[in-house]
């Protein structure tokens, strides 16, 4: 069976009117995103934006010594490269593929031209940006005030919301890098969730077995982020 790729699997592209979508559609390029691919580098001028469809991209802050911490995740609900239409051109963060899959790439200048021309697209992208800023702010709060167990539950649920399946392909070492903690801490927290029957973990494959159970354990940060995305972007969710 051949996998069908459609740009409108990305919720932002699906939210566009027919005329707006047809302005962008001929310029959208399908791209395979592999685990660990870098889409944006700190301080480098971006020439493209990416609309993920079935992949997840992590936005990371990187320290001088190479350590990094995830500040947000972007999936089918969003776009990678907001600094292009916000006027910044560059960003101090990196964008790394967290979960392999597909995306559609668009030249930044084309998006900027359409952003300036279409107030509807402008409002849509600004609402998305507000939701993304909320996720970044809540991640900072969560990392400071909540336990690693709660942080891991939040991270799993946010990732799950952005995938078409209930399985993540992710090593504990990579999760530790995303959360900015020691691998041993992730191993201990993941073990607790597995013993509770909430997840299964084997050779880098994490399957969610009990989503309500995860939601019962997670801190309020997940609900704050989800509520804001639903408030600002619920009209373009499929279904």
Secondary structure, 3 states (H helix, E strand, C coil): CCCCCCHHHCHHHHHCCHHHHHHHHCCCEEEEECCCCEEECCCCCCCEEEEECCCEEEEEEECCCCCEEEEEEECCCCCECHHHHHCCCCCCEEEEEEECEEEEEEEHHHHHHHHHHCHHHHHHHHHHHHHHHHHHHHHHHHHHHCCHHHHHHHHHHHHHHCCCCCEEECCHHHHHHHHCCCHHHHHHHHHHHHHCCCEEEECCEEEECCHHHHHHHCCHHHHHHHHHHHHHHHHHCCC
